[in-house]
Amino acid sequence: MAHHITIKQNSYYKLTERINRFPQGAPWSDLLFEILKILFSEREADLVSLLPIKPFNARKAAKIWKVKEEEARTILNDLADRGLLADAEDKDDVVYSMPPPMAGFFEFSLMRYRNDIDQKTLSELYYQYLNVEEDFIKSLFTQGETQLGRVYVNETILSNENSLHVLDYERASEVIKTTSHIGIGICYCRHKMQHIGKNCEAEMDICMTFNKSADSLTRHGIARKVDATEGLDLLQKARDTNLVQFGENVQERVNFICNCCGCCCEALIAARKFGFLHPVHTTSFIPVINADNCNGCGKCVSLCPVEAMTLVSANDPVKPLSKKAKLDHDICLGCGVCLSGCNKNAIKLESRKDRVITPVNSVHRVVMMAIERGKLQNLIFDNQVLLSHRALAAVLGVILKLPPVKQVVASRQFKSRYLIGLINRQKIT
């Protein structure tokens, strides 16, 4: 019992509790404790554990921490310099928010080379926590229906007919062309694997952030600022080397697109291990194999990042050893990488029977994830600060646009007559 009480009083445990109020949390373990000790001092862990989920300014933090506003601003800016907080200009003020571990401060710690922390030790801890222990990855990628990220189809291999069915928000190139800011950093996944000797030869300096996230990361030197032309060039480089584009699962104001390899990327590794649980949202396309044209060369098999392509017997009595490609539809991402290796015109993309549904924006996605993971109340009742009527209206507005089944789940979690009344009123009108 005494040991249990000691853990509960630990600053890093309290920080973990704060992290886990958000839909994307981090299960407590000794490994997480060691990770947080590298990233945060004990005092910082204690202070950050008190911060609200919703964005806040230095004045709000100073009130919570019971320190002077100038001291609070200094602490907040130092945390932002290290990628542990994100900041953004809001009229004449600066607002801060704590990003989740992923996509968030776990990645930011390895998106540049730095000497103020031991990145090798941190990478080894990340590997043990994410790739060996697996509780974090399971909680991030296999809970609920709404996931953190989605795959973008490789636009360069689409037929003219297919191109007509690709919406703008489904195009990585469109994200780059329409964003307000672009930041490029080192690939967290390959950087981590490099420190433990398991990285591949894929490009490192190719992790893309956009909009407010890119603005914050570039101002603090975590990513470098580039224009749309360089962004599109890097996107093409990624496609030329058969990397998969995996980005934030939203339609509007996407905050990141990773250019992923199957050997290092956490999302694609999860897709291979837990594909039946659908940890990654697919594109709206699926490859179709023309068995008559397939010669069983296996190029598509070697290119597929989630092992959805395999070779099976062609059942040819004349050539009993001949092989043909076969697709596992349940785990295929629809990225189209397999097509780039086929020179026999044996694979084409077709639209999936049901179009993949993508949340409109980050608020929509976070609310959906919170509902499905039983954490909606944390978004509504952020008890570290007074509720913002504007934030509350935004959250409730998203809830009221959900399908009826989701509204029922939301209302059970919220346990609020006010919300139930709003939902019932919507049904009547």
VENFENSUL-V558303 format. One record per residue. N is the residue number from 1. SS is DSSP state (hx for helix, st for strand, lp for the rest). BURIAL is # if it has 24 or more other ideal C-beta (glycine too) atoms within 12 Angstrom, else .. Layout:
n	ss	burial
N	SS	BURIAL
N	SS	BURIAL
This chain:
n	ss	burial
1	lp	.
2	hx	.
3	hx	.
4	hx	.
5	hx	.
6	hx	.
7	hx	.
8	hx	.
9	hx	.
10	lp	#
11	hx	#
12	hx	#
13	hx	#
14	hx	#
15	hx	#
16	hx	#
17	hx	#
18	hx	#
19	hx	#
20	lp	#
21	lp	#
22	lp	#
23	lp	#
24	lp	#
25	lp	#
26	lp	#
27	lp	#
28	lp	#
29	lp	#
30	hx	.
31	hx	#
32	hx	#
33	hx	#
34	hx	.
35	hx	#
36	hx	#
37	hx	#
38	hx	#
39	hx	#
40	lp	#
41	lp	.
42	hx	.
43	hx	.
44	hx	#
45	hx	#
46	hx	#
47	hx	#
48	hx	#
49	lp	#
50	lp	#
51	lp	#
52	lp	#
53	lp	#
54	lp	#
55	lp	#
56	st	#
57	st	#
58	hx	#
59	hx	.
60	hx	#
61	hx	#
62	hx	#
63	hx	.
64	hx	#
65	hx	#
66	lp	.
67	lp	.
68	lp	.
69	hx	.
70	hx	.
71	hx	.
72	hx	#
73	hx	#
74	hx	.
75	hx	#
76	hx	#
77	hx	.
78	hx	#
79	hx	#
80	hx	#
81	hx	.
82	lp	#
83	lp	#
84	lp	#
85	lp	#
86	st	#
87	st	#
88	st	#
89	st	.
90	st	.
91	lp	.
92	lp	.
93	st	.
94	st	#
95	st	#
96	st	#
97	st	#
98	lp	#
99	lp	#
100	lp	#
101	hx	#
102	hx	#
103	hx	#
104	hx	#
105	hx	#
106	hx	#
107	hx	#
108	hx	#
109	lp	#
110	lp	#
111	lp	#
112	lp	#
113	lp	.
114	lp	#
115	lp	.
116	lp	.
117	lp	#
118	lp	.
119	hx	#
120	hx	.
121	hx	.
122	hx	#
123	hx	#
124	hx	#
125	hx	#
126	hx	#
127	hx	#
128	hx	#
129	hx	#
130	hx	#
131	hx	#
132	hx	.
133	hx	.
134	lp	#
135	hx	.
136	hx	#
137	hx	#
138	hx	#
139	hx	#
140	hx	#
141	hx	#
142	lp	#
143	lp	#
144	lp	#
145	lp	#
146	lp	#
147	lp	#
148	lp	#
149	st	#
150	st	#
151	st	#
152	st	#
153	lp	#
154	lp	#
155	hx	#
156	hx	#
157	hx	#
158	lp	#
159	lp	.
160	hx	.
161	hx	.
162	hx	#
163	hx	.
164	lp	.
165	lp	.
166	lp	#
167	lp	.
168	hx	.
169	hx	#
170	hx	#
171	lp	#
172	hx	#
173	hx	#
174	hx	#
175	hx	#
176	hx	#
177	hx	.
178	hx	.
179	lp	#
180	lp	#
181	lp	#
182	st	#
183	st	#
184	st	#
185	st	#
186	st	#
187	lp	#
188	hx	#
189	hx	#
190	hx	#
191	hx	#
192	hx	#
193	hx	#
194	hx	#
195	hx	#
196	lp	#
197	lp	.
198	lp	.
199	lp	#
200	lp	#
201	lp	.
202	lp	#
203	lp	#
204	lp	#
205	st	#
206	st	#
207	st	#
208	st	#
209	st	#
210	st	#
211	hx	#
212	hx	#
213	hx	#
214	hx	#
215	hx	#
216	hx	#
217	hx	#
218	hx	#
219	hx	#
220	lp	#
221	lp	.
222	lp	#
223	lp	#
224	st	#
225	st	#
226	lp	#
227	lp	.
228	hx	.
229	hx	.
230	hx	.
231	hx	#
232	hx	#
233	hx	.
234	hx	#
235	hx	#
236	hx	.
237	hx	.
238	hx	#
239	hx	#
240	hx	.
241	lp	.
242	lp	#
243	lp	#
244	st	#
245	st	#
246	st	#
247	st	#
248	st	#
249	lp	#
250	lp	#
251	lp	#
252	lp	#
253	lp	#
254	lp	#
255	lp	#
256	st	#
257	st	#
258	st	#
259	st	#
260	st	#
261	lp	#
262	lp	#
263	lp	#
264	lp	#
265	lp	#
266	hx	#
267	hx	#
268	hx	#
269	hx	#
270	hx	#
271	hx	#
272	hx	#
273	hx	#
274	lp	#
275	hx	#
276	hx	.
277	hx	.
278	lp	#
279	lp	#
280	lp	#
281	st	#
282	lp	#
283	lp	#
284	lp	#
285	st	#
286	st	#
287	st	#
288	st	#
289	st	#
290	lp	.
291	lp	.
292	lp	.
293	lp	.
294	lp	#
295	lp	#
296	lp	#
297	lp	.
298	lp	#
299	hx	#
300	hx	#
301	hx	#
302	hx	.
303	hx	#
304	lp	#
305	lp	#
306	lp	#
307	lp	#
308	lp	#
309	st	#
310	st	.
311	st	#
312	st	.
313	st	.
314	lp	.
315	lp	.
316	lp	.
317	lp	.
318	lp	.
319	lp	.
320	lp	.
321	lp	.
322	lp	.
323	st	.
324	st	#
325	st	#
326	st	#
327	st	#
328	lp	#
329	lp	.
330	lp	.
331	lp	#
332	lp	#
333	lp	#
334	lp	#
335	lp	#
336	lp	#
337	hx	#
338	hx	#
339	hx	#
340	hx	#
341	hx	#
342	lp	#
343	lp	.
344	lp	.
345	lp	.
346	lp	#
347	st	#
348	st	#
349	st	#
350	st	#
351	st	#
352	lp	.
353	lp	.
354	lp	.
355	lp	.
356	lp	#
357	lp	#
358	lp	#
359	lp	#
360	lp	#
361	lp	#
362	hx	#
363	hx	#
364	hx	#
365	hx	#
366	hx	#
367	hx	#
368	hx	#
369	hx	#
370	hx	#
371	hx	#
372	hx	#
373	lp	#
374	lp	.
375	lp	#
376	hx	#
377	hx	#
378	hx	#
379	hx	#
380	hx	#
381	lp	#
382	lp	#
383	lp	.
384	lp	#
385	lp	.
386	lp	.
387	lp	.
388	lp	.
389	hx	.
390	hx	.
391	hx	#
392	hx	#
393	hx	.
394	hx	#
395	hx	#
396	hx	#
397	hx	.
398	hx	#
399	hx	#
400	lp	#
401	lp	.
402	lp	#
403	lp	.
404	hx	.
405	hx	.
406	hx	#
407	hx	#
408	hx	.
409	hx	#
410	hx	#
411	hx	#
412	hx	.
413	hx	#
414	hx	#
415	lp	.
416	lp	.
417	hx	.
418	hx	.
419	hx	#
420	hx	.
421	hx	.
422	hx	#
423	hx	#
424	hx	.
425	hx	.
426	hx	.
427	hx	.
428	hx	.
429	lp	.
